[in-house]
């Protein structure tokens, strides 16, 4: 199965927004989508830090 193009994904985002959406609403949806995709790519590439290690570095309980 081919990966949808950016234009196809952008159209899908726009199509799912309510009719009274603002430019800010659209920019927020794009930002959230991009952030999630970046996080998933980092996770798949092993560029993550274990939760216990982060909690420990901030002095938080386990």
Residue, then its C-alpha position, 0 to 999 in steps of 0.5 A: x500500500x502506497x503512503x499518502x502524499x502530503x497533499x492528500x493528508x492535508x486535504x484529509x485534515x481540511x475535510x475533517x475540520x468543522x465548517x466554522x474552523x479558522x486558520x489557527x484551527x488548521x495550523x493547530x491540526x497540522x502542528x499536532x499531526x507533524x509532532x505525532x509523526x516526528x515522535x513516532x519516527x523517533x520511537x521507531x529509530x530508537x531515539x527515545x529515553x526511558x521514562x525511569x531515566x527521565x524521572x530520575x534526572x528530574x528527581x521524580x518518584x518512580 
